[in-house]
């Protein structure tokens, strides 16, 4: 017949490409690559002491100072409005007068992150190690 495909010879088999073993090999290579790359990078962590929650908050520390940063660079030292330039001398005086100085840095809803970082830098320069950052949003000056 004209236009029909030629018949293979009786004794020969037609060559075929099997795709299933090829997929198995590709998955094996992918799994090997993933495991190899995970073992290359060593994960290094910093030990952190997380606070422990309690049912009885107790009474607050009377010597702890709260520095609140608000919009426009206005700062509050224990609810007393002060300028940003007054923070470093007050921190030095606070560190000299208190045996265990502790600072709580807070911000109101419109405080800029950069101003909070400047306050944290001043605290670090003063050598005060016990610093907390308040995550609760409070109104300005409260």
Secondary structure, DSSP 8 states (H G I E B T S, - for coil): -TT------SS-------SHHHHHHHHHHHHHHHHHHHHHS-------------S------TT-EEEEE-GGG-EEETTEEE-GGGHHHHHHHHHHH-SS-EEEEEE-TT--HHHHHHHHHHHHHHT--EEEE--S---TT-
